[in-house]
């Protein structure tokens, strides 16, 4: 294993210095849990409605895609940007349901 080397006692016969007293520790009261946060409530409601919400969002994104394809050359409609926005919201909601669990430690 390992050899333990004992150092010789210092000459002069002085006793060891007394350790400093530890400062008194004040107990910090725990932060009371106030209940579920708004993010937790929104996540639970979104997950509960997710099958129906996903179907509606897929239909909406498909409609916006077809609208963007039809109105691509029409100035002033901004159908491509509208489709991009709807698709981004759909992607965010998919991520939020899959990975946005507020109970997980970060």
ZAMARGU-4260 file (C-alpha; in steps of 0.2 Angstrom, whole numbers, plus 5000, padded with zeros to 4 digits):
<rodrens>
0) 5000/5000/5000 | 5007/5017/5005 | 5020/5021/5018 | 5015/5035/5031 | 5029/5046/5036
5) 5028/5054/5053 | 5036/5071/5054 | 5046/5074/5070 | 5039/5086/5083 | 5046/5103/5082
10) 5060/5107/5095 | 5056/5119/5109 | 5042/5108/5116 | 5028/5120/5111 | 5011/5113/5111
15) 5000/5114/5096 | 4992/5130/5092 | 4973/5130/5097 | 4962/5129/5082 | 4951/5145/5079
20) 4933/5143/5085 | 4921/5140/5070 | 4909/5155/5067 | 4891/5151/5072 | 4881/5146/5057
25) 4865/5154/5054 | 4852/5142/5047 | 4844/5148/5031 | 4826/5144/5030 | 4821/5135/5015
30) 4812/5144/5001 | 4794/5138/5002 | 4788/5131/4986 | 4774/5142/4980 | 4766/5129/4969
35) 4767/5126/4950 | 4774/5140/4939 | 4766/5147/4924 | 4778/5137/4913 | 4773/5121/4921
40) 4755/5124/4919 | 4757/5129/4901 | 4767/5113/4897 | 4755/5102/4905 | 4740/5109/4896
45) 4750/5109/4879 | 4755/5090/4882 | 4737/5086/4886 | 4730/5094/4870 | 4745/5089/4860
50) 4737/5076/4849 | 4723/5087/4843 | 4734/5103/4843 | 4747/5094/4832 | 4734/5088/4819
55) 4727/5106/4818 | 4745/5113/4817 | 4749/5101/4803 | 4733/5106/4793 | 4737/5124/4796
60) 4755/5122/4790 | 4750/5112/4775 | 4737/5126/4770 | 4750/5139/4772 | 4762/5130/4761
65) 4749/5128/4747 | 4745/5146/4749 | 4763/5151/4748 | 4765/5140/4732 | 4750/5148/4724
70) 4753/5166/4729 | 4772/5165/4726 | 4772/5178/4712 | 4758/5190/4719 | 4766/5205/4727
75) 4761/5211/4744 | 4754/5194/4750 | 4770/5189/4760 | 4764/5171/4759 | 4781/5164/4760
80) 4785/5173/4776 | 4768/5168/4783 | 4772/5150/4780 | 4789/5152/4788 | 4781/5159/4804
85) 4768/5146/4805 | 4781/5132/4802 | 4793/5140/4815 | 4778/5140/4828 | 4775/5122/4824
90) 4793/5117/4826 | 4794/5126/4843 | 4778/5118/4850 | 4785/5101/4845 | 4802/5105/4854
95) 4792/5112/4869 | 4782/5096/4871 | 4797/5084/4868 | 4810/5093/4878 | 4802/5107/4888
100) 4798/5097/4903 | 4800/5109/4918 | 4802/5095/4931 | 4819/5090/4923 | 4834/5097/4932
105) 4845/5108/4920
</rodrens>
